[in-house]
């Protein structure tokens, strides 16, 4: 299996982190639809929309947050 070069590690991290976060947030937001029987459809739409929005935010914000955390900690 081909591996992604380490110089793209920031982007790989952003894809994984935003994907997991959006999946959990979409599941929580979609939980009221469980009783109606359309949880999966609602979750998938919410997940894809939130991931499209959050992926660029995470990729751009992560280095800034990392620098801020480094500046605030020993």
N, CA, C, O and CB atoms as a CASP TS submission, in Angstrom:
PFRMAT TS
TARGET T0000
AUTHOR 0000-0000-0000
METHOD Language model
MODEL 1
PARENT N/A
ATOM      1  N   UNK     1       0.839  -1.176   0.000  1.00  0.00           N
ATOM      2  CA  UNK     1       0.000   0.000   0.000  1.00  0.00           C
ATOM      3  C   UNK     1       0.887   1.243   0.000  1.00  0.00           C
ATOM      4  O   UNK     1       1.757   1.378   0.860  1.00  0.00           O
ATOM      5  CB  UNK     1      -0.956  -0.004   1.215  1.00  0.00           C
ATOM      6  N   UNK     2       0.677   2.157  -0.958  1.00  0.00           N
ATOM      7  CA  UNK     2       1.504   3.364  -0.990  1.00  0.00           C
ATOM      8  C   UNK     2       1.215   4.258   0.213  1.00  0.00           C
ATOM      9  O   UNK     2       0.079   4.365   0.675  1.00  0.00           O
ATOM     10  CB  UNK     2       1.267   4.142  -2.291  1.00  0.00           C
ATOM     11  N   UNK     3       2.260   4.885   0.700  1.00  0.00           N
ATOM     12  CA  UNK     3       2.129   5.749   1.874  1.00  0.00           C
ATOM     13  C   UNK     3       2.179   7.212   1.443  1.00  0.00           C
ATOM     14  O   UNK     3       2.778   7.555   0.423  1.00  0.00           O
ATOM     15  CB  UNK     3       3.246   5.449   2.913  1.00  0.00           C
ATOM     16  N   UNK     4       1.550   8.046   2.224  1.00  0.00           N
ATOM     17  CA  UNK     4       1.536   9.492   1.965  1.00  0.00           C
ATOM     18  C   UNK     4       2.816  10.078   2.542  1.00  0.00           C
ATOM     19  O   UNK     4       3.165   9.766   3.681  1.00  0.00           O
ATOM     20  CB  UNK     4       0.260  10.185   2.589  1.00  0.00           C
ATOM     21  N   UNK     5       3.530  10.919   1.793  1.00  0.00           N
ATOM     22  CA  UNK     5       4.766  11.514   2.314  1.00  0.00           C
ATOM     23  C   UNK     5       4.513  12.299   3.603  1.00  0.00           C
ATOM     24  O   UNK     5       3.464  12.922   3.766  1.00  0.00           O
ATOM     25  CB  UNK     5       5.396  12.433   1.260  1.00  0.00           C
ATOM     26  N   UNK     6       5.483  12.260   4.511  1.00  0.00           N
ATOM     27  CA  UNK     6       5.364  12.895   5.821  1.00  0.00           C
ATOM     28  C   UNK     6       5.127  14.399   5.724  1.00  0.00           C
ATOM     29  O   UNK     6       4.547  14.985   6.639  1.00  0.00           O
ATOM     30  CB  UNK     6       6.607  12.630   6.634  1.00  0.00           C
ATOM     31  N   UNK     7       5.558  15.029   4.648  1.00  0.00           N
ATOM     32  CA  UNK     7       5.358  16.476   4.534  1.00  0.00           C
ATOM     33  C   UNK     7       3.876  16.839   4.426  1.00  0.00           C
ATOM     34  O   UNK     7       3.514  18.000   4.615  1.00  0.00           O
ATOM     35  CB  UNK     7       6.111  17.016   3.320  1.00  0.00           C
ATOM     36  N   UNK     8       3.020  15.868   4.127  1.00  0.00           N
ATOM     37  CA  UNK     8       1.574  16.102   4.062  1.00  0.00           C
ATOM     38  C   UNK     8       0.862  15.650   5.343  1.00  0.00           C
ATOM     39  O   UNK     8      -0.364  15.550   5.377  1.00  0.00           O
ATOM     40  CB  UNK     8       0.980  15.375   2.855  1.00  0.00           C
ATOM     41  N   UNK     9       1.635  15.381   6.381  1.00  0.00           N
ATOM     42  CA  UNK     9       1.094  14.894   7.643  1.00  0.00           C
ATOM     43  C   UNK     9       0.026  15.840   8.202  1.00  0.00           C
ATOM     44  O   UNK     9      -0.972  15.380   8.757  1.00  0.00           O
ATOM     45  CB  UNK     9       2.218  14.715   8.658  1.00  0.00           C
ATOM     46  N   UNK    10       0.221  17.128   8.064  1.00  0.00           N
ATOM     47  CA  UNK    10      -0.739  18.115   8.567  1.00  0.00           C
ATOM     48  C   UNK    10      -2.107  17.922   7.911  1.00  0.00           C
ATOM     49  O   UNK    10      -3.134  17.994   8.586  1.00  0.00           O
ATOM     50  CB  UNK    10      -0.223  19.548   8.312  1.00  0.00           C
ATOM     51  N   UNK    11      -2.124  17.681   6.622  1.00  0.00           N
ATOM     52  CA  UNK    11      -3.385  17.494   5.908  1.00  0.00           C
ATOM     53  C   UNK    11      -4.048  16.160   6.266  1.00  0.00           C
ATOM     54  O   UNK    11      -5.270  16.086   6.402  1.00  0.00           O
ATOM     55  CB  UNK    11      -3.148  17.569   4.400  1.00  0.00           C
ATOM     56  N   UNK    12      -3.243  15.119   6.416  1.00  0.00           N
ATOM     57  CA  UNK    12      -3.779  13.819   6.815  1.00  0.00           C
ATOM     58  C   UNK    12      -4.407  13.924   8.204  1.00  0.00           C
ATOM     59  O   UNK    12      -5.498  13.407   8.444  1.00  0.00           O
ATOM     60  CB  UNK    12      -2.667  12.737   6.799  1.00  0.00           C
ATOM     61  N   UNK    13      -3.706  14.597   9.114  1.00  0.00           N
ATOM     62  CA  UNK    13      -4.245  14.824  10.453  1.00  0.00           C
ATOM     63  C   UNK    13      -5.567  15.572  10.377  1.00  0.00           C
ATOM     64  O   UNK    13      -6.527  15.199  11.052  1.00  0.00           O
ATOM     65  CB  UNK    13      -3.243  15.604  11.315  1.00  0.00           C
ATOM     66  N   UNK    14      -5.631  16.618   9.568  1.00  0.00           N
ATOM     67  CA  UNK    14      -6.850  17.413   9.436  1.00  0.00           C
ATOM     68  C   UNK    14      -8.021  16.613   8.896  1.00  0.00           C
ATOM     69  O   UNK    14      -9.147  16.764   9.368  1.00  0.00           O
ATOM     70  CB  UNK    14      -6.598  18.591   8.543  1.00  0.00           C
ATOM     71  N   UNK    15      -7.766  15.768   7.915  1.00  0.00           N
ATOM     72  CA  UNK    15      -8.832  14.933   7.343  1.00  0.00           C
ATOM     73  C   UNK    15      -9.365  13.958   8.393  1.00  0.00           C
ATOM     74  O   UNK    15     -10.577  13.807   8.547  1.00  0.00           O
ATOM     75  CB  UNK    15      -8.315  14.157   6.103  1.00  0.00           C
ATOM     76  N   UNK    16      -8.467  13.304   9.106  1.00  0.00           N
ATOM     77  CA  UNK    16      -8.889  12.323  10.111  1.00  0.00           C
ATOM     78  C   UNK    16      -9.598  13.007  11.274  1.00  0.00           C
ATOM     79  O   UNK    16     -10.672  12.570  11.689  1.00  0.00           O
ATOM     80  CB  UNK    16      -7.679  11.525  10.626  1.00  0.00           C
ATOM     81  N   UNK    17      -9.009  14.072  11.801  1.00  0.00           N
ATOM     82  CA  UNK    17      -9.575  14.752  12.966  1.00  0.00           C
ATOM     83  C   UNK    17     -10.934  15.362  12.650  1.00  0.00           C
ATOM     84  O   UNK    17     -11.873  15.213  13.431  1.00  0.00           O
ATOM     85  CB  UNK    17      -8.623  15.835  13.463  1.00  0.00           C
ATOM     86  N   UNK    18     -11.050  16.040  11.526  1.00  0.00           N
ATOM     87  CA  UNK    18     -12.333  16.655  11.179  1.00  0.00           C
ATOM     88  C   UNK    18     -13.376  15.593  10.857  1.00  0.00           C
ATOM     89  O   UNK    18     -14.555  15.774  11.163  1.00  0.00           O
ATOM     90  CB  UNK    18     -12.167  17.608   9.988  1.00  0.00           C
ATOM     91  N   UNK    19     -12.962  14.493  10.247  1.00  0.00           N
ATOM     92  CA  UNK    19     -13.895  13.410   9.940  1.00  0.00           C
ATOM     93  C   UNK    19     -14.486  12.776  11.184  1.00  0.00           C
ATOM     94  O   UNK    19     -15.692  12.538  11.248  1.00  0.00           O
ATOM     95  CB  UNK    19     -13.208  12.354   9.122  1.00  0.00           C
ATOM     96  N   UNK    20     -13.650  12.503  12.169  1.00  0.00           N
ATOM     97  CA  UNK    20     -14.132  11.903  13.417  1.00  0.00           C
ATOM     98  C   UNK    20     -15.012  12.886  14.185  1.00  0.00           C
ATOM     99  O   UNK    20     -16.080  12.518  14.675  1.00  0.00           O
ATOM    100  CB  UNK    20     -12.946  11.455  14.293  1.00  0.00           C
ATOM    101  N   UNK    21     -14.563  14.129  14.289  1.00  0.00           N
ATOM    102  CA  UNK    21     -15.335  15.136  15.022  1.00  0.00           C
ATOM    103  C   UNK    21     -16.702  15.356  14.382  1.00  0.00           C
ATOM    104  O   UNK    21     -17.711  15.414  15.085  1.00  0.00           O
ATOM    105  CB  UNK    21     -14.566  16.460  15.081  1.00  0.00           C
ATOM    106  N   UNK    22     -16.742  15.477  13.080  1.00  0.00           N
ATOM    107  CA  UNK    22     -18.020  15.701  12.384  1.00  0.00           C
ATOM    108  C   UNK    22     -18.936  14.491  12.489  1.00  0.00           C
ATOM    109  O   UNK    22     -20.152  14.648  12.600  1.00  0.00           O
ATOM    110  CB  UNK    22     -17.773  16.034  10.912  1.00  0.00           C
ATOM    111  N   UNK    23     -18.374  13.291  12.455  1.00  0.00           N
ATOM    112  CA  UNK    23     -19.197  12.090  12.583  1.00  0.00           C
ATOM    113  C   UNK    23     -19.889  12.047  13.940  1.00  0.00           C
ATOM    114  O   UNK    23     -21.073  11.721  14.027  1.00  0.00           O
ATOM    115  CB  UNK    23     -18.344  10.832  12.385  1.00  0.00           C
ATOM    116  N   UNK    24     -19.160  12.371  14.983  1.00  0.00           N
ATOM    117  CA  UNK    24     -19.739  12.361  16.329  1.00  0.00           C
ATOM    118  C   UNK    24     -20.763  13.480  16.480  1.00  0.00           C
ATOM    119  O   UNK    24     -21.857  13.253  16.995  1.00  0.00           O
ATOM    120  CB  UNK    24     -18.637  12.502  17.395  1.00  0.00           C
ATOM    121  N   UNK    25     -20.416  14.687  16.035  1.00  0.00           N
ATOM    122  CA  UNK    25     -21.348  15.813  16.154  1.00  0.00           C
ATOM    123  C   UNK    25     -22.620  15.568  15.342  1.00  0.00           C
ATOM    124  O   UNK    25     -23.716  15.884  15.806  1.00  0.00           O
ATOM    125  CB  UNK    25     -20.675  17.114  15.694  1.00  0.00           C
ATOM    126  N   UNK    26     -22.491  15.019  14.155  1.00  0.00           N
ATOM    127  CA  UNK    26     -23.665  14.743  13.324  1.00  0.00           C
ATOM    128  C   UNK    26     -24.537  13.661  13.955  1.00  0.00           C
ATOM    129  O   UNK    26     -25.763  13.730  13.872  1.00  0.00           O
ATOM    130  CB  UNK    26     -23.234  14.316  11.911  1.00  0.00           C
ATOM    131  N   UNK    27     -23.918  12.668  14.584  1.00  0.00           N
ATOM    132  CA  UNK    27     -24.694  11.623  15.254  1.00  0.00           C
ATOM    133  C   UNK    27     -25.484  12.195  16.422  1.00  0.00           C
ATOM    134  O   UNK    27     -26.646  11.842  16.623  1.00  0.00           O
ATOM    135  CB  UNK    27     -23.772  10.500  15.743  1.00  0.00           C
ATOM    136  N   UNK    28     -24.858  13.075  17.190  1.00  0.00           N
ATOM    137  CA  UNK    28     -25.555  13.695  18.317  1.00  0.00           C
ATOM    138  C   UNK    28     -26.705  14.563  17.806  1.00  0.00           C
ATOM    139  O   UNK    28     -27.809  14.514  18.349  1.00  0.00           O
ATOM    140  CB  UNK    28     -24.575  14.540  19.170  1.00  0.00           C
ATOM    141  N   UNK    29     -26.452  15.342  16.783  1.00  0.00           N
ATOM    142  CA  UNK    29     -27.503  16.209  16.240  1.00  0.00           C
ATOM    143  C   UNK    29     -28.623  15.418  15.580  1.00  0.00           C
ATOM    144  O   UNK    29     -29.761  15.886  15.538  1.00  0.00           O
ATOM    145  CB  UNK    29     -26.911  17.181  15.239  1.00  0.00           C
ATOM    146  N   UNK    30     -28.327  14.235  15.065  1.00  0.00           N
ATOM    147  CA  UNK    30     -29.320  13.421  14.363  1.00  0.00           C
ATOM    148  C   UNK    30     -30.072  12.472  15.284  1.00  0.00           C
ATOM    149  O   UNK    30     -31.030  11.834  14.847  1.00  0.00           O
ATOM    150  CB  UNK    30     -28.653  12.631  13.274  1.00  0.00           C
ATOM    151  N   UNK    31     -29.675  12.361  16.523  1.00  0.00           N
ATOM    152  CA  UNK    31     -30.290  11.400  17.435  1.00  0.00           C
ATOM    153  C   UNK    31     -31.809  11.556  17.549  1.00  0.00           C
ATOM    154  O   UNK    31     -32.500  10.541  17.636  1.00  0.00           O
ATOM    155  CB  UNK    31     -29.671  11.538  18.799  1.00  0.00           C
ATOM    156  N   UNK    32     -32.369  12.781  17.551  1.00  0.00           N
ATOM    157  CA  UNK    32     -33.833  12.884  17.619  1.00  0.00           C
ATOM    158  C   UNK    32     -34.553  12.202  16.448  1.00  0.00           C
ATOM    159  O   UNK    32     -35.732  11.870  16.570  1.00  0.00           O
ATOM    160  CB  UNK    32     -34.232  14.338  17.666  1.00  0.00           C
ATOM    161  N   UNK    33     -33.884  11.992  15.340  1.00  0.00           N
ATOM    162  CA  UNK    33     -34.490  11.351  14.172  1.00  0.00           C
ATOM    163  C   UNK    33     -34.487   9.821  14.277  1.00  0.00           C
ATOM    164  O   UNK    33     -35.051   9.137  13.423  1.00  0.00           O
ATOM    165  CB  UNK    33     -33.755  11.778  12.911  1.00  0.00           C
ATOM    166  N   UNK    34     -33.855   9.290  15.322  1.00  0.00           N
ATOM    167  CA  UNK    34     -33.788   7.835  15.508  1.00  0.00           C
ATOM    168  C   UNK    34     -35.185   7.236  15.649  1.00  0.00           C
ATOM    169  O   UNK    34     -35.480   6.198  15.057  1.00  0.00           O
ATOM    170  CB  UNK    34     -32.940   7.489  16.746  1.00  0.00           C
ATOM    171  N   UNK    35     -36.038   7.884  16.425  1.00  0.00           N
ATOM    172  CA  UNK    35     -37.398   7.367  16.655  1.00  0.00           C
ATOM    173  C   UNK    35     -38.233   7.386  15.376  1.00  0.00           C
ATOM    174  O   UNK    35     -39.126   6.558  15.202  1.00  0.00           O
ATOM    175  CB  UNK    35     -38.103   8.189  17.745  1.00  0.00           C
ATOM    176  N   UNK    36     -37.942   8.327  14.486  1.00  0.00           N
ATOM    177  CA  UNK    36     -38.692   8.424  13.226  1.00  0.00           C
ATOM    178  C   UNK    36     -38.214   7.422  12.181  1.00  0.00           C
ATOM    179  O   UNK    36     -38.877   7.216  11.164  1.00  0.00           O
ATOM    180  CB  UNK    36     -38.581   9.829  12.665  1.00  0.00           C
ATOM    181  N   UNK    37     -37.081   6.808  12.427  1.00  0.00           N
ATOM    182  CA  UNK    37     -36.551   5.809  11.506  1.00  0.00           C
ATOM    183  C   UNK    37     -35.706   6.357  10.375  1.00  0.00           C
ATOM    184  O   UNK    37     -35.346   5.608   9.466  1.00  0.00           O
ATOM    185  CB  UNK    37     -37.659   5.049  10.934  1.00  0.00           C
ATOM    186  N   UNK    38     -35.380   7.632  10.401  1.00  0.00           N
ATOM    187  CA  UNK    38     -34.528   8.185   9.336  1.00  0.00           C
ATOM    188  C   UNK    38     -33.240   8.777   9.902  1.00  0.00           C
ATOM    189  O   UNK    38     -32.722   9.772   9.394  1.00  0.00           O
ATOM    190  CB  UNK    38     -35.290   9.259   8.545  1.00  0.00           C
ATOM    191  N   UNK    39     -32.737   8.151  10.956  1.00  0.00           N
ATOM    192  CA  UNK    39     -31.478   8.591  11.573  1.00  0.00           C
ATOM    193  C   UNK    39     -30.320   8.542  10.585  1.00  0.00           C
ATOM    194  O   UNK    39     -29.575   9.513  10.453  1.00  0.00           O
ATOM    195  CB  UNK    39     -31.153   7.727  12.790  1.00  0.00           C
ATOM    196  N   UNK    40     -30.163   7.413   9.888  1.00  0.00           N
ATOM    197  CA  UNK    40     -29.004   7.220   9.002  1.00  0.00           C
ATOM    198  C   UNK    40     -28.985   8.243   7.875  1.00  0.00           C
ATOM    199  O   UNK    40     -27.931   8.803   7.575  1.00  0.00           O
ATOM    200  CB  UNK    40     -29.010   5.806   8.416  1.00  0.00           C
ATOM    201  N   UNK    41     -30.116   8.495   7.251  1.00  0.00           N
ATOM    202  CA  UNK    41     -30.164   9.468   6.154  1.00  0.00           C
ATOM    203  C   UNK    41     -29.863  10.871   6.659  1.00  0.00           C
ATOM    204  O   UNK    41     -29.114  11.617   6.028  1.00  0.00           O
ATOM    205  CB  UNK    41     -31.537   9.441   5.468  1.00  0.00           C
ATOM    206  N   UNK    42     -30.444  11.226   7.788  1.00  0.00           N
ATOM    207  CA  UNK    42     -30.197  12.561   8.351  1.00  0.00           C
ATOM    208  C   UNK    42     -28.741  12.690   8.785  1.00  0.00           C
ATOM    209  O   UNK    42     -28.106  13.716   8.543  1.00  0.00           O
ATOM    210  CB  UNK    42     -31.139  12.834   9.550  1.00  0.00           C
ATOM    211  N   UNK    43     -28.207  11.633   9.435  1.00  0.00           N
ATOM    212  CA  UNK    43     -26.822  11.666   9.883  1.00  0.00           C
ATOM    213  C   UNK    43     -25.861  11.832   8.706  1.00  0.00           C
ATOM    214  O   UNK    43     -24.924  12.628   8.775  1.00  0.00           O
ATOM    215  CB  UNK    43     -26.489  10.393  10.658  1.00  0.00           C
ATOM    216  N   UNK    44     -26.094  11.084   7.631  1.00  0.00           N
ATOM    217  CA  UNK    44     -25.193  11.161   6.480  1.00  0.00           C
ATOM    218  C   UNK    44     -25.183  12.554   5.867  1.00  0.00           C
ATOM    219  O   UNK    44     -24.118  13.084   5.550  1.00  0.00           O
ATOM    220  CB  UNK    44     -25.593  10.135   5.426  1.00  0.00           C
ATOM    221  N   UNK    45     -26.353  13.149   5.699  1.00  0.00           N
ATOM    222  CA  UNK    45     -26.403  14.515   5.156  1.00  0.00           C
ATOM    223  C   UNK    45     -25.702  15.505   6.081  1.00  0.00           C
ATOM    224  O   UNK    45     -24.921  16.341   5.625  1.00  0.00           O
ATOM    225  CB  UNK    45     -27.860  14.951   4.934  1.00  0.00           C
ATOM    226  N   UNK    46     -25.981  15.410   7.373  1.00  0.00           N
ATOM    227  CA  UNK    46     -25.355  16.317   8.343  1.00  0.00           C
ATOM    228  C   UNK    46     -23.845  16.110   8.380  1.00  0.00           C
ATOM    229  O   UNK    46     -23.083  17.073   8.462  1.00  0.00           O
ATOM    230  CB  UNK    46     -25.953  16.105   9.746  1.00  0.00           C
ATOM    231  N   UNK    47     -23.418  14.852   8.320  1.00  0.00           N
ATOM    232  CA  UNK    47     -21.990  14.533   8.360  1.00  0.00           C
ATOM    233  C   UNK    47     -21.252  15.107   7.157  1.00  0.00           C
ATOM    234  O   UNK    47     -20.216  15.753   7.313  1.00  0.00           O
ATOM    235  CB  UNK    47     -21.789  13.024   8.418  1.00  0.00           C
ATOM    236  N   UNK    48     -21.775  14.876   5.975  1.00  0.00           N
ATOM    237  CA  UNK    48     -21.092  15.349   4.767  1.00  0.00           C
ATOM    238  C   UNK    48     -21.035  16.873   4.708  1.00  0.00           C
ATOM    239  O   UNK    48     -20.006  17.441   4.341  1.00  0.00           O
ATOM    240  CB  UNK    48     -21.791  14.812   3.523  1.00  0.00           C
ATOM    241  N   UNK    49     -22.125  17.532   5.066  1.00  0.00           N
ATOM    242  CA  UNK    49     -22.125  18.998   5.067  1.00  0.00           C
ATOM    243  C   UNK    49     -21.145  19.539   6.095  1.00  0.00           C
ATOM    244  O   UNK    49     -20.367  20.443   5.791  1.00  0.00           O
ATOM    245  CB  UNK    49     -23.534  19.537   5.351  1.00  0.00           C
ATOM    246  N   UNK    50     -21.170  18.997   7.311  1.00  0.00           N
ATOM    247  CA  UNK    50     -20.267  19.508   8.343  1.00  0.00           C
ATOM    248  C   UNK    50     -18.810  19.208   8.009  1.00  0.00           C
ATOM    249  O   UNK    50     -17.934  20.017   8.313  1.00  0.00           O
ATOM    250  CB  UNK    50     -20.623  18.909   9.702  1.00  0.00           C
ATOM    251  N   UNK    51     -18.536  18.065   7.393  1.00  0.00           N
ATOM    252  CA  UNK    51     -17.148  17.747   7.045  1.00  0.00           C
ATOM    253  C   UNK    51     -16.636  18.672   5.943  1.00  0.00           C
ATOM    254  O   UNK    51     -15.477  19.086   5.976  1.00  0.00           O
ATOM    255  CB  UNK    51     -17.029  16.279   6.599  1.00  0.00           C
ATOM    256  N   UNK    52     -17.476  18.999   4.978  1.00  0.00           N
ATOM    257  CA  UNK    52     -17.050  19.922   3.916  1.00  0.00           C
ATOM    258  C   UNK    52     -16.710  21.294   4.496  1.00  0.00           C
ATOM    259  O   UNK    52     -15.816  21.975   3.994  1.00  0.00           O
ATOM    260  CB  UNK    52     -18.154  20.058   2.842  1.00  0.00           C
ATOM    261  N   UNK    53     -17.410  21.696   5.537  1.00  0.00           N
ATOM    262  CA  UNK    53     -17.144  22.999   6.158  1.00  0.00           C
ATOM    263  C   UNK    53     -15.939  22.913   7.092  1.00  0.00           C
ATOM    264  O   UNK    53     -15.086  23.800   7.083  1.00  0.00           O
ATOM    265  CB  UNK    53     -18.385  23.494   6.934  1.00  0.00           C
ATOM    266  N   UNK    54     -15.864  21.859   7.893  1.00  0.00           N
ATOM    267  CA  UNK    54     -14.832  21.777   8.923  1.00  0.00           C
ATOM    268  C   UNK    54     -13.449  21.402   8.423  1.00  0.00           C
ATOM    269  O   UNK    54     -12.458  21.792   9.039  1.00  0.00           O
ATOM    270  CB  UNK    54     -15.243  20.803   9.937  1.00  0.00           C
ATOM    271  N   UNK    55     -13.345  20.667   7.340  1.00  0.00           N
ATOM    272  CA  UNK    55     -12.024  20.253   6.857  1.00  0.00           C
ATOM    273  C   UNK    55     -11.118  21.443   6.575  1.00  0.00           C
ATOM    274  O   UNK    55      -9.992  21.459   7.072  1.00  0.00           O
ATOM    275  CB  UNK    55     -12.166  19.413   5.602  1.00  0.00           C
ATOM    276  N   UNK    56     -11.546  22.439   5.804  1.00  0.00           N
ATOM    277  CA  UNK    56     -10.652  23.584   5.596  1.00  0.00           C
ATOM    278  C   UNK    56     -10.386  24.362   6.883  1.00  0.00           C
ATOM    279  O   UNK    56      -9.288  24.885   7.075  1.00  0.00           O
ATOM    280  CB  UNK    56     -11.242  24.517   4.555  1.00  0.00           C
ATOM    281  N   UNK    57     -11.371  24.440   7.753  1.00  0.00           N
ATOM    282  CA  UNK    57     -11.175  25.145   9.027  1.00  0.00           C
ATOM    283  C   UNK    57     -10.089  24.462   9.844  1.00  0.00           C
ATOM    284  O   UNK    57      -9.200  25.126  10.377  1.00  0.00           O
ATOM    285  CB  UNK    57     -12.493  25.203   9.833  1.00  0.00           C
ATOM    286  N   UNK    58     -10.157  23.138   9.946  1.00  0.00           N
ATOM    287  CA  UNK    58      -9.165  22.399  10.727  1.00  0.00           C
ATOM    288  C   UNK    58      -7.785  22.514  10.100  1.00  0.00           C
ATOM    289  O   UNK    58      -6.804  22.736  10.810  1.00  0.00           O
ATOM    290  CB  UNK    58      -9.566  20.927  10.850  1.00  0.00           C
ATOM    291  N   UNK    59      -7.691  22.368   8.802  1.00  0.00           N
ATOM    292  CA  UNK    59      -6.387  22.422   8.134  1.00  0.00           C
ATOM    293  C   UNK    59      -5.741  23.804   8.304  1.00  0.00           C
ATOM    294  O   UNK    59      -4.523  23.912   8.446  1.00  0.00           O
ATOM    295  CB  UNK    59      -6.539  22.087   6.631  1.00  0.00           C
ATOM    296  N   UNK    60      -6.555  24.843   8.290  1.00  0.00           N
ATOM    297  CA  UNK    60      -6.020  26.205   8.453  1.00  0.00           C
ATOM    298  C   UNK    60      -5.771  26.530   9.922  1.00  0.00           C
ATOM    299  O   UNK    60      -4.763  27.157  10.249  1.00  0.00           O
ATOM    300  CB  UNK    60      -6.985  27.238   7.849  1.00  0.00           C
ATOM    301  N   UNK    61      -6.670  26.115  10.812  1.00  0.00           N
ATOM    302  CA  UNK    61      -6.572  26.496  12.213  1.00  0.00           C
ATOM    303  C   UNK    61      -5.569  25.672  13.013  1.00  0.00           C
ATOM    304  O   UNK    61      -4.999  26.182  13.977  1.00  0.00           O
ATOM    305  CB  UNK    61      -7.910  26.384  12.846  1.00  0.00           C
ATOM    306  N   UNK    62      -5.341  24.440  12.651  1.00  0.00           N
ATOM    307  CA  UNK    62      -4.479  23.552  13.449  1.00  0.00           C
ATOM    308  C   UNK    62      -3.086  24.129  13.682  1.00  0.00           C
ATOM    309  O   UNK    62      -2.625  24.093  14.822  1.00  0.00           O
ATOM    310  CB  UNK    62      -4.355  22.205  12.767  1.00  0.00           C
ATOM    311  N   UNK    63      -2.390  24.653  12.685  1.00  0.00           N
ATOM    312  CA  UNK    63      -1.056  25.212  12.954  1.00  0.00           C
ATOM    313  C   UNK    63      -1.113  26.430  13.881  1.00  0.00           C
ATOM    314  O   UNK    63      -0.227  26.623  14.714  1.00  0.00           O
ATOM    315  CB  UNK    63      -0.378  25.601  11.642  1.00  0.00           C
ATOM    316  N   UNK    64      -2.140  27.234  13.736  1.00  0.00           N
ATOM    317  CA  UNK    64      -2.287  28.418  14.595  1.00  0.00           C
ATOM    318  C   UNK    64      -2.542  27.980  16.035  1.00  0.00           C
ATOM    319  O   UNK    64      -1.944  28.515  16.968  1.00  0.00           O
ATOM    320  CB  UNK    64      -3.445  29.333  14.090  1.00  0.00           C
ATOM    321  N   UNK    65      -3.427  27.012  16.208  1.00  0.00           N
ATOM    322  CA  UNK    65      -3.734  26.501  17.546  1.00  0.00           C
ATOM    323  C   UNK    65      -2.504  25.844  18.165  1.00  0.00           C
ATOM    324  O   UNK    65      -2.245  26.002  19.358  1.00  0.00           O
ATOM    325  CB  UNK    65      -4.902  25.497  17.487  1.00  0.00           C
ATOM    326  N   UNK    66      -1.751  25.109  17.356  1.00  0.00           N
ATOM    327  CA  UNK    66      -0.536  24.459  17.855  1.00  0.00           C
ATOM    328  C   UNK    66       0.471  25.496  18.335  1.00  0.00           C
ATOM    329  O   UNK    66       1.075  25.320  19.394  1.00  0.00           O
ATOM    330  CB  UNK    66       0.093  23.576  16.761  1.00  0.00           C
ATOM    331  N   UNK    67       0.665  26.582  17.572  1.00  0.00           N
ATOM    332  CA  UNK    67       1.586  27.638  17.985  1.00  0.00           C
ATOM    333  C   UNK    67       1.095  28.335  19.245  1.00  0.00           C
ATOM    334  O   UNK    67       1.895  28.640  20.129  1.00  0.00           O
ATOM    335  CB  UNK    67       1.767  28.655  16.862  1.00  0.00           C
ATOM    336  N   UNK    68      -0.201  28.591  19.342  1.00  0.00           N
ATOM    337  CA  UNK    68      -0.779  29.221  20.516  1.00  0.00           C
ATOM    338  C   UNK    68      -0.598  28.324  21.745  1.00  0.00           C
ATOM    339  O   UNK    68      -0.229  28.807  22.816  1.00  0.00           O
ATOM    340  CB  UNK    68      -2.271  29.526  20.284  1.00  0.00           C
ATOM    341  N   UNK    69      -0.848  27.054  21.596  1.00  0.00           N
ATOM    342  CA  UNK    69      -0.667  26.118  22.716  1.00  0.00           C
ATOM    343  C   UNK    69       0.795  26.069  23.141  1.00  0.00           C
ATOM    344  O   UNK    69       1.085  26.010  24.336  1.00  0.00           O
ATOM    345  CB  UNK    69      -1.156  24.704  22.330  1.00  0.00           C
ATOM    346  N   UNK    70       1.716  26.092  22.189  1.00  0.00           N
ATOM    347  CA  UNK    70       3.141  26.102  22.513  1.00  0.00           C
ATOM    348  C   UNK    70       3.519  27.374  23.262  1.00  0.00           C
ATOM    349  O   UNK    70       4.332  27.328  24.186  1.00  0.00           O
ATOM    350  CB  UNK    70       3.981  25.970  21.238  1.00  0.00           C
ATOM    351  N   UNK    71       2.942  28.503  22.877  1.00  0.00           N
ATOM    352  CA  UNK    71       3.255  29.768  23.525  1.00  0.00           C
ATOM    353  C   UNK    71       2.690  29.850  24.941  1.00  0.00           C
ATOM    354  O   UNK    71       3.255  30.527  25.800  1.00  0.00           O
ATOM    355  CB  UNK    71       2.725  30.913  22.697  1.00  0.00           C
ATOM    356  N   UNK    72       1.566  29.153  25.184  1.00  0.00           N
ATOM    357  CA  UNK    72       0.911  29.221  26.485  1.00  0.00           C
ATOM    358  C   UNK    72       1.390  28.157  27.469  1.00  0.00           C
ATOM    359  O   UNK    72       1.060  28.210  28.653  1.00  0.00           O
ATOM    360  CB  UNK    72      -0.566  29.097  26.305  1.00  0.00           C
ATOM    361  N   UNK    73       2.162  27.198  26.983  1.00  0.00           N
ATOM    362  CA  UNK    73       2.602  26.118  27.869  1.00  0.00           C
ATOM    363  C   UNK    73       4.127  26.056  27.937  1.00  0.00           C
ATOM    364  O   UNK    73       4.836  26.615  27.101  1.00  0.00           O
ATOM    365  CB  UNK    73       2.038  24.767  27.392  1.00  0.00           C
ATOM    366  N   UNK    74       4.597  25.359  28.962  1.00  0.00           N
ATOM    367  CA  UNK    74       6.048  25.206  29.129  1.00  0.00           C
ATOM    368  C   UNK    74       6.569  24.049  28.326  1.00  0.00           C
ATOM    369  O   UNK    74       7.769  23.773  28.347  1.00  0.00           O
ATOM    370  CB  UNK    74       6.406  25.015  30.589  1.00  0.00           C
TER
END
